[in-house]
Amino acid sequence: MPASKRKPARREGVRSVGGTGRNGRDAVVVVAGVRTPFARAFGPLAPVPAEDLARIAIGELLARTNLDGADVDEVILGCAGPPAEAPNVARVAALMAGLPRDVPAVSVQRNCGSALEALTTAADRIRAGSAGLVIAGGTESMSRYPLLARRDLQEILVASQQAKGRLSKFGRLLRIRPRHLRPVVALRVGLTDPVCGLNMGETAEKLARELKISRAEQDAYAAESHKRALAAAAKLAEETTPVYVPPDYATVVERDVGPREDSTAEKLAKLRPIFDKEYGTVTAGNSCQITDGAVALLVASAERAKSLGYEPLGRLRSHAWVGLEPERMGLGPAIALPAALERAGAKMKDLGLVELNEAFAAQVLACQRALATGEFAKERLGLDGAPGEIPPDRLNVNGGAIALGHPVGATGGRLVLTLLLEMKRRGASLGAATLCVGGGQGGAAIFERA
């Protein structure tokens, strides 16, 4: 084959999967969305299981859009830690919300990107012609992640069950020692990557060291996230529906619980590092909050939305999913966003707003630094020039997960909902939602408004 016709060698980290949305019959739009308030794990929403949080979001979405449940073709929800009692949480939530039994439902899992995965999966269904109207979103109750029994304790208990005779069963139980009773925290296990062996916070420390991001920069960014979220409280409340908390339903959570008025850079500077206690810069204050919450979005073909009389919030113009090394998973947006922009035929400067999930302040700042670096663009993206840093006045303008929280399976939906509503307020024609994904992935979606 002549050299001029050979395909260029693929650079590591550039492979991406995704799609583009064209005008016409296969255009995919987001019609509306709603979410529960987000609350810190083990806080006011702790008594509400993931399926119930999703039920509330779906029910309110149906009410706000005056949608007949029989018109829904499918429900797709993301959940990173599905409850054991409701493993297909989407199906359970859909039925609890009153959708007809013949409406199918499926749960998807892409760690932090699960709700965005639900939306892009819905888009793929619509473009393929197998659905016209889908409820997509995500749900997570991190408060209710289980405590697991140690493997050696499980073996003793199983051996006792299999033993014949009471004395034999009891004798095997006598092997239990205090060390066997120490529980394994599923949340801690789930936030540690099994390939690179680092937990999510340690990956943020790695990026902070490699890209020379100071503790002061991280704390300043975190304080700004709280400041913006507090200033946008009334706007964020438009996204949410109240949650009445069982068992007596006397407590009601009406707004996001995370934003703090006392989160200043000076106060955050007093917190100790939690992942590298001696030399680290990542603290609880400049990291996202572990959170409970759910989001539901109404996704449709443009043709179906028009036939039902809906005015869409925005059209999905393109999306991209990428992979990278797990130990640098936080750089996922810096790879996924340029890929999605290329598919959309747009550039960074065209974006009026960007929602980039704040897993850690160090991770957001690392993406900003990487996007503005020619070396990164050449080595990781195969580009001749840097895509360009996202202007701070267009990035997470209503605060982000450091203030609002990160219910892992739901966050991608919150990014999209917050983005589209703010695009409508500002008259922005193009915007992006992007996030890093535990395990070494990144996702991005580009939306446009007419």
C-alpha positions as CSV (number, residue, x, y, z in Angstrom):
1,M,0.0,0.0,0.0
2,P,1.5,3.4,-0.9
3,A,2.6,5.4,2.1
4,S,0.3,8.2,1.3
5,K,-2.7,5.9,1.7
6,R,-1.8,4.2,4.9
7,K,-3.8,5.0,8.0
8,P,-1.8,7.0,10.6
9,A,-0.8,5.1,13.6
10,R,-3.3,5.5,16.5
11,R,-1.9,7.4,19.4
12,E,-2.6,5.9,22.8
13,G,-5.6,7.5,24.4
14,V,-7.1,8.9,21.2
15,R,-9.5,6.0,20.5
16,S,-13.1,7.0,21.2
17,V,-16.6,5.7,20.7
18,G,-19.6,7.8,20.4
19,G,-21.9,9.4,17.9
20,T,-23.1,12.6,16.2
21,G,-26.6,13.9,16.0
22,R,-27.8,15.2,12.7
23,N,-30.8,17.4,12.0
24,G,-33.8,15.4,10.7
25,R,-35.4,12.2,11.7
26,D,-32.5,10.9,13.8
27,A,-31.9,14.1,15.8
28,V,-32.0,13.4,19.5
29,V,-33.2,16.1,22.0
30,V,-33.5,16.4,25.7
31,V,-37.0,17.7,26.4
32,A,-36.9,18.2,30.2
33,G,-35.3,17.0,33.4
34,V,-35.7,16.9,37.2
35,R,-33.6,15.7,40.1
36,T,-33.8,15.2,43.8
37,P,-31.8,17.5,46.0
38,F,-28.3,16.2,46.5
39,A,-27.3,15.5,50.1
40,R,-24.2,14.3,51.8
41,A,-24.1,10.6,52.4
42,F,-25.3,9.5,55.8
43,G,-27.2,12.7,56.0
44,P,-30.9,13.6,55.5
45,L,-31.4,11.3,52.5
46,A,-29.8,8.3,54.0
47,P,-33.1,6.6,54.8
48,V,-34.2,6.8,51.1
49,P,-32.9,3.8,48.9
50,A,-31.6,4.4,45.4
51,E,-34.7,3.0,43.8
52,D,-36.9,5.3,45.7
53,L,-34.8,8.4,44.9
54,A,-35.2,7.4,41.2
55,R,-38.9,6.9,41.6
56,I,-39.3,10.4,42.9
57,A,-37.3,11.9,40.1
58,I,-39.2,9.9,37.4
59,G,-42.6,10.7,39.0
60,E,-41.9,14.4,39.1
61,L,-40.6,14.3,35.5
62,L,-43.9,12.7,34.3
63,A,-45.9,15.3,36.3
64,R,-43.9,18.4,35.0
65,T,-44.2,17.2,31.4
66,N,-47.7,16.0,31.7
67,L,-46.5,12.8,30.0
68,D,-48.6,9.6,29.8
69,G,-46.4,6.8,31.0
70,A,-47.7,4.7,28.1
71,D,-45.8,6.9,25.7
72,V,-42.5,6.0,27.2
73,D,-40.6,3.4,25.1
74,E,-37.9,2.5,27.7
75,V,-36.3,3.6,31.0
76,I,-32.5,3.6,31.2
77,L,-30.8,4.5,34.5
78,G,-27.2,4.6,35.6
79,C,-26.2,3.3,39.0
80,A,-22.6,2.6,40.1
81,G,-23.6,0.7,43.2
82,P,-27.0,-1.0,42.6
83,P,-28.7,-2.1,45.7
84,A,-28.7,-5.9,46.3
85,E,-32.5,-5.8,46.8
86,A,-33.0,-4.0,43.5
87,P,-30.2,-5.0,41.2
88,N,-32.0,-3.7,38.0
89,V,-32.8,-0.4,39.8
90,A,-34.2,1.1,36.7
91,R,-37.0,-1.5,36.4
92,V,-37.9,-1.3,40.1
93,A,-38.0,2.5,40.0
94,A,-40.0,2.6,36.8
95,L,-42.7,0.3,38.2
96,M,-42.7,2.2,41.6
97,A,-43.2,5.5,39.6
98,G,-46.3,4.0,38.0
99,L,-45.1,3.3,34.5
100,P,-47.0,0.5,32.7
101,R,-45.6,-3.0,33.2
102,D,-44.9,-3.3,29.4
103,V,-42.4,-0.4,29.4
104,P,-39.0,-2.1,29.6
105,A,-36.2,-0.8,31.8
106,V,-32.5,-1.4,32.0
107,S,-29.7,-0.3,34.4
108,V,-26.3,0.7,33.1
109,Q,-22.9,1.1,34.9
110,R,-19.9,3.2,33.8
111,N,-18.9,4.3,37.3
112,C,-19.0,8.1,37.5
113,G,-20.3,8.3,33.9
114,S,-23.3,6.0,34.4
115,A,-26.0,8.6,34.0
116,L,-24.3,10.1,30.9
117,E,-24.0,6.5,29.7
118,A,-27.8,6.2,30.2
119,L,-28.4,9.3,28.1
120,T,-26.0,8.3,25.2
121,T,-27.5,4.7,25.3
122,A,-30.9,6.3,24.9
123,A,-29.6,8.4,22.0
124,D,-28.3,5.3,20.3
125,R,-31.6,3.5,20.7
126,I,-33.4,6.5,19.2
127,R,-31.0,6.9,16.3
128,A,-31.3,3.2,15.6
129,G,-35.1,3.5,15.4
130,S,-35.8,1.1,18.3
131,A,-37.2,3.9,20.6
132,G,-38.6,7.4,20.2
133,L,-39.1,8.5,23.8
134,V,-36.8,7.4,26.7
135,I,-36.5,8.3,30.3
136,A,-32.8,8.3,31.1
137,G,-30.8,9.3,34.1
138,G,-29.2,7.9,37.2
139,T,-29.5,7.2,40.9
140,E,-27.2,6.6,43.8
141,S,-27.6,6.1,47.6
142,M,-24.0,6.1,48.7
143,S,-25.3,6.1,52.3
144,R,-26.6,2.6,51.7
145,Y,-23.5,1.0,50.3
146,P,-23.2,-2.2,52.3
147,L,-20.7,-3.4,54.9
148,L,-19.3,-6.7,53.6
149,A,-18.2,-9.7,55.5
150,R,-14.5,-10.7,55.1
151,R,-13.8,-13.6,52.8
152,D,-12.4,-15.8,55.7
153,L,-15.6,-15.1,57.7
154,Q,-17.7,-16.1,54.7
155,E,-15.8,-19.4,54.4
156,I,-16.4,-20.2,58.1
157,L,-20.1,-19.4,57.9
158,V,-20.5,-21.5,54.7
159,A,-18.6,-24.4,56.3
160,S,-20.9,-24.2,59.3
161,Q,-24.0,-24.3,57.1
162,Q,-22.7,-27.3,55.3
163,A,-21.7,-29.2,58.4
164,K,-24.0,-32.0,59.6
165,G,-25.2,-32.1,63.1
166,R,-25.5,-29.2,65.6
167,L,-22.2,-29.9,67.4
168,S,-20.3,-29.9,64.1
169,K,-22.0,-26.7,63.0
170,F,-21.2,-25.0,66.4
171,G,-17.6,-26.3,66.3
172,R,-16.9,-24.6,63.0
173,L,-18.5,-21.3,64.3
174,L,-16.0,-21.5,67.2
175,R,-13.2,-20.7,64.7
176,I,-14.5,-17.1,64.4
177,R,-12.0,-14.6,65.9
178,P,-12.4,-10.9,66.5
179,R,-10.4,-10.1,63.4
180,H,-13.0,-11.9,61.3
181,L,-15.7,-9.5,62.5
182,R,-14.0,-6.4,61.0
183,P,-16.3,-5.4,58.1
184,V,-15.1,-4.5,54.6
185,V,-16.5,-1.1,53.6
186,A,-18.0,-1.6,50.1
187,L,-17.7,2.2,49.4
188,R,-14.0,2.2,50.1
189,V,-13.5,-0.9,47.9
190,G,-15.5,0.6,45.1
191,L,-13.5,3.8,45.0
192,T,-10.2,1.9,44.7
193,D,-9.1,0.9,41.2
194,P,-8.3,-2.8,41.0
195,V,-5.8,-2.4,38.1
196,C,-3.5,0.3,39.3
197,G,-4.3,-0.1,43.0
198,L,-4.9,3.6,43.7
199,N,-8.0,5.0,45.2
200,M,-9.6,8.0,43.4
201,G,-8.0,10.5,45.8
202,E,-4.6,9.0,45.1
203,T,-5.0,9.5,41.4
204,A,-5.8,13.1,42.1
205,E,-2.6,13.4,44.1
206,K,-0.7,12.0,41.2
207,L,-2.1,14.6,38.8
208,A,-1.4,17.4,41.3
209,R,2.3,16.3,41.5
210,E,2.8,15.7,37.8
211,L,1.1,19.0,36.6
212,K,2.4,21.0,39.6
213,I,-0.9,22.1,41.0
214,S,-0.5,23.7,44.4
215,R,-2.6,23.2,47.5
216,A,-3.5,26.9,47.4
217,E,-4.8,26.6,43.8
218,Q,-7.0,23.6,44.8
219,D,-8.4,25.3,47.9
220,A,-9.2,28.5,46.0
221,Y,-11.0,26.5,43.3
222,A,-13.0,24.6,46.0
223,A,-14.0,27.8,47.7
224,E,-15.2,29.3,44.4
225,S,-17.3,26.2,43.8
226,H,-19.2,26.8,47.1
227,K,-19.5,30.5,46.4
228,R,-21.0,29.9,42.9
229,A,-23.4,27.2,44.2
230,L,-24.7,29.5,47.0
231,A,-25.2,32.3,44.5
232,A,-27.1,30.0,42.2
233,A,-29.2,28.4,44.9
234,A,-32.5,29.7,43.4
235,K,-31.6,28.5,39.9
236,L,-30.5,25.1,41.2
237,A,-33.8,24.8,43.1
238,E,-35.6,24.9,39.7
239,E,-34.0,21.6,38.9
240,T,-35.1,19.8,42.0
241,T,-38.2,18.3,43.6
242,P,-38.6,17.9,47.4
243,V,-38.0,14.5,49.0
244,Y,-40.1,13.5,52.0
245,V,-38.0,11.2,54.1
246,P,-39.4,8.0,55.5
247,P,-40.4,6.5,57.8
248,D,-42.7,9.2,59.1
249,Y,-42.2,11.6,56.1
250,A,-42.2,14.6,58.5
251,T,-38.7,15.6,57.3
252,V,-38.5,17.2,53.8
253,V,-35.3,17.9,51.9
254,E,-36.0,20.7,49.5
255,R,-32.6,22.0,48.4
256,D,-29.0,20.7,48.0
257,V,-27.4,20.2,51.3
258,G,-23.7,20.5,50.3
259,P,-22.9,24.2,49.7
260,R,-21.3,25.9,52.7
261,E,-21.1,29.6,53.4
262,D,-18.0,29.0,55.6
263,S,-15.9,27.3,52.9
264,T,-13.3,30.0,52.3
265,A,-9.8,29.3,50.9
266,E,-8.4,30.3,54.3
267,K,-10.5,27.8,56.2
268,L,-9.9,25.1,53.6
269,A,-6.2,25.6,54.0
270,K,-6.4,24.3,57.6
271,L,-7.7,20.9,56.6
272,R,-5.2,18.0,56.5
273,P,-4.5,15.9,53.4
274,I,-6.4,12.6,53.6
275,F,-4.8,10.4,50.8
276,D,-1.1,11.3,51.3
277,K,-1.0,12.5,54.9
278,E,2.7,13.6,54.8
279,Y,3.2,15.3,51.4
280,G,-0.3,15.4,49.9
281,T,-2.5,18.4,48.8
282,V,-5.9,16.7,48.4
283,T,-8.2,17.2,51.3
284,A,-11.9,16.5,52.1
285,G,-12.4,20.2,51.4
286,N,-11.1,20.3,47.9
287,S,-12.7,17.0,46.9
288,C,-16.2,16.2,45.9
289,Q,-18.7,15.1,48.5
290,I,-19.9,11.5,48.8
291,T,-23.6,12.0,48.1
292,D,-27.1,10.6,47.6
293,G,-29.4,11.7,44.8
294,A,-31.2,10.9,41.5
295,V,-31.8,12.5,38.1
296,A,-34.4,11.8,35.4
297,L,-34.2,13.2,31.8
298,L,-36.8,13.0,29.1
299,V,-34.9,12.1,25.9
300,A,-36.7,11.8,22.5
301,S,-36.3,12.0,18.8
302,A,-36.9,15.5,17.5
303,E,-39.8,14.2,15.5
304,R,-41.4,12.5,18.5
305,A,-40.9,15.5,20.7
306,K,-42.6,17.7,18.1
307,S,-45.5,15.4,17.8
308,L,-46.2,15.5,21.5
309,G,-45.9,19.3,21.5
310,Y,-42.7,19.6,23.5
311,E,-40.1,22.4,23.1
312,P,-36.7,20.7,23.7
313,L,-34.1,22.1,26.0
314,G,-31.4,21.2,23.6
315,R,-30.2,18.8,21.0
316,L,-27.4,16.2,21.5
317,R,-25.0,17.2,18.8
318,S,-22.2,14.6,19.6
319,H,-20.8,12.5,22.3
320,A,-17.5,10.6,22.9
321,W,-16.2,8.0,25.4
322,V,-12.5,7.5,25.7
323,G,-10.1,5.4,27.7
324,L,-6.8,6.2,29.4
325,E,-4.6,4.8,32.1
326,P,-6.5,4.3,35.4
327,E,-3.9,6.0,37.5
328,R,-4.6,9.3,35.6
329,M,-8.3,8.8,35.2
330,G,-8.9,12.4,36.1
331,L,-7.7,13.5,32.7
332,G,-10.6,11.8,31.0
333,P,-12.4,15.1,30.2
334,A,-9.2,16.5,28.6
335,I,-9.3,13.6,26.1
336,A,-13.1,13.1,25.7
337,L,-14.0,16.8,25.2
338,P,-11.8,17.4,22.2
339,A,-13.0,14.1,20.7
340,A,-16.7,15.2,21.1
341,L,-15.9,18.6,19.7
342,E,-14.3,17.1,16.7
343,R,-17.3,15.0,16.0
344,A,-19.5,18.1,16.5
345,G,-17.4,20.1,14.0
346,A,-16.7,22.7,16.8
347,K,-13.9,24.1,18.8
348,M,-13.4,24.9,22.4
349,K,-13.9,28.6,21.8
350,D,-17.4,27.9,20.4
351,L,-18.6,26.6,23.8
352,G,-20.7,29.1,25.7
353,L,-20.8,26.9,28.8
354,V,-19.1,23.8,30.1
355,E,-20.1,21.5,33.0
356,L,-17.0,19.5,34.0
357,N,-17.5,17.2,37.0
358,E,-15.5,18.3,40.0
359,A,-14.3,14.9,41.3
360,F,-11.4,16.8,42.8
361,A,-10.2,20.4,42.5
362,A,-6.8,19.0,41.4
363,Q,-8.4,16.9,38.7
364,V,-10.4,19.9,37.2
365,L,-7.3,22.1,37.3
366,A,-5.2,19.3,35.7
367,C,-7.7,19.1,32.8
368,Q,-7.5,22.8,32.4
369,R,-3.7,22.7,32.3
370,A,-3.6,19.8,29.9
371,L,-6.1,21.3,27.5
372,A,-3.9,24.4,27.3
373,T,-0.7,22.5,26.7
374,G,0.7,21.9,23.2
375,E,2.7,18.9,24.4
376,F,-0.4,17.1,25.8
377,A,-2.3,17.9,22.6
378,K,0.4,16.4,20.4
379,E,1.2,13.3,22.5
380,R,-2.2,12.4,23.8
381,L,-4.7,13.9,21.3
382,G,-2.7,13.8,18.0
383,L,-3.3,17.5,17.5
384,D,-0.9,20.1,16.2
385,G,-2.2,22.7,18.7
386,A,-3.8,22.8,22.1
387,P,-7.6,22.8,22.2
388,G,-7.4,25.6,24.7
389,E,-8.3,26.1,28.3
390,I,-12.0,26.4,29.2
391,P,-12.6,30.1,30.2
392,P,-13.3,30.1,34.0
393,D,-16.4,32.3,33.5
394,R,-17.9,29.5,31.3
395,L,-16.9,26.6,33.5
396,N,-19.2,25.3,36.2
397,V,-20.9,28.7,36.6
398,N,-23.3,27.4,39.2
399,G,-20.7,25.5,41.2
400,G,-19.9,21.8,40.9
401,A,-19.6,18.6,42.8
402,I,-17.2,20.0,45.4
403,A,-20.1,22.0,46.7
404,L,-23.1,20.1,45.4
405,G,-21.9,16.5,45.7
406,H,-21.2,13.6,43.5
407,P,-23.8,10.8,43.7
408,V,-21.7,8.7,41.3
409,G,-24.4,7.1,39.2
410,A,-26.5,10.2,38.9
411,T,-23.9,13.0,38.4
412,G,-23.8,12.8,34.6
413,G,-27.5,13.5,34.4
414,R,-27.1,16.5,36.7
415,L,-24.4,18.0,34.6
416,V,-26.6,17.8,31.5
417,L,-29.6,19.2,33.3
418,T,-27.7,22.1,34.8
419,L,-26.0,22.8,31.5
420,L,-29.2,22.9,29.4
421,L,-31.1,25.1,31.8
422,E,-28.3,27.6,32.1
423,M,-27.8,27.6,28.3
424,K,-31.5,28.5,28.0
425,R,-31.1,31.3,30.6
426,R,-28.1,32.8,28.8
427,G,-29.1,32.1,25.3
428,A,-25.9,30.0,24.7
429,S,-26.0,28.1,21.5
430,L,-23.4,25.4,22.3
431,G,-22.4,23.7,25.5
432,A,-20.7,20.6,26.9
433,A,-21.0,18.2,29.8
434,T,-17.9,16.1,30.6
435,L,-16.5,14.0,33.4
436,C,-13.8,11.7,34.4
437,V,-14.6,8.0,35.1
438,G,-13.0,5.8,37.6
439,G,-11.1,3.0,35.9
440,G,-9.5,5.3,33.4
441,Q,-12.2,6.7,31.1
442,G,-13.7,10.0,30.1
443,G,-17.0,11.0,28.7
444,A,-18.3,14.2,27.0
445,A,-21.5,15.3,25.3
446,I,-22.0,18.4,23.2
447,F,-25.4,20.1,23.1
448,E,-26.9,22.8,21.0
449,R,-29.9,25.1,21.2
450,A,-31.6,26.6,18.2
